Amino acid sequence: MDVMEAIQMRREHAIICVIRFGKIKMSAAYPMQYNVSSVELNPPMAEMSAAYPMQYNVSSVELNPPMAEVDSFLALLPKDELALAIVDPKPLSIVSAVSEKDDFLKNTPRKTLSQLSETRQIAKCIVMCTVAAIDSDMGWYYLSCKVCAKKVLHVPNDTIDDEDDENSIMFSYYCPKCKVSNPKLLPRYKLHLIVVIPFPAIRVKIIKKWSTKIGRDHHSVMLLGDANGVTIQGSLNYALSLPREIELKEDDWVEILNFDIRYVFELHRTTKHKYTIKFNESSLFRKIQPVNGSNFLCCANFRGIKRGLYHPMYCIDLCGALVRAGDLIATKLAQPANIYNSILYSLEFSLINLGFCVAYGALAHRLNAFWRANTADVVVTVLRLWRIEWGEGGFNYATNMEGGSDILFDSNIPEIQFFKSQIPSIDF
Ligand SMILES: [Zn+2]
């Protein structure tokens, strides 16, 4: 029986095709991906069997046979009306198979292209992208061999019979798979689209914001955190002005649409995310209600630091009691960045358990002012996004980065309250 005919006759209903003694082909480029074309239902059965002559005598194809396996397979199929075998050349056939176009667009899960290629289940999903261009160099169709469906080659005809004027074609078609000259041809439509995939809007908290110089440009850098606790760094070139002059402040939650991403290459990182966000002219920011009350602190374990369990490339948060602070030291820089910043201030201090730390720049001033004015017996602090320096014998000291690091004294911070509660001998 002709498979093509059956599909066209029964297009509203699922046709279950049982192939006995079939052959599964694995794609060489994607070894875990089955080659779909080998079970494609387009070529009629006679041609399919011609393509696989080795199985011609043993293989059989049955359509909707009365078998328990067919019934259980039918039960597994999604209950929607989407026909699995779509042979209609009309591109809207997928949409028209669903009762409501709006329903389809709203209730169908969206997937990215990479999620789509990872999926191993029969599912309906939407991949949204913008067609930026059509690669017209490739044409809009190609000629395939009707038997094996492979693209045929256009080869010069070297066996021209001069006496036969009617057959004096200069080129002929050749199927490299069937190894046949001038096979039966079937045009197949294939447009090469260049697509732009928009990232969905992200809803994040601006955990920390600072400015830095990337190359020749000044950027506003932000550490962003989402509802799942995932953090990523974003940067906005000062040369770009934000639409509607929105002011982005630390601790604000924002929804962001339209941005670029690139791999992180920085030596010291505020997040383990391998990508960083770059905002562009079309980036849109909208202030939203806080999604949660998280402060995105994740305090490192002192023992773990000394045992080398924290990679020095990634910044850490530290909570501890200040036990010593030295004097503010001014160092004249040999090669200052500019005349206003020719002196670098530093302050050495110690945290209980961890030991030696060095604060530079503005944080040295802040710590110095706090420490001199402090009257409490125990000062518990959180060092946010500090670097760990390794030396010969292991852990050397903790220090701040030029931007991004912070030193917090607020006694309302849960981490500080917890640390204090772990010291029972002192009355606060
Ligand atoms: Zn062929």
Boltz pocket constraint, residues with backbone or C-beta under 6 A from the ligand:
constraints:
  - pocket:
      binder: B
      contacts: [[A, 145], [A, 146], [A, 147], [A, 148], [A, 149], [A, 150], [A, 175], [A, 176], [A, 177], [A, 178], [A, 179], [A, 183]]
      max_distance: 6.0
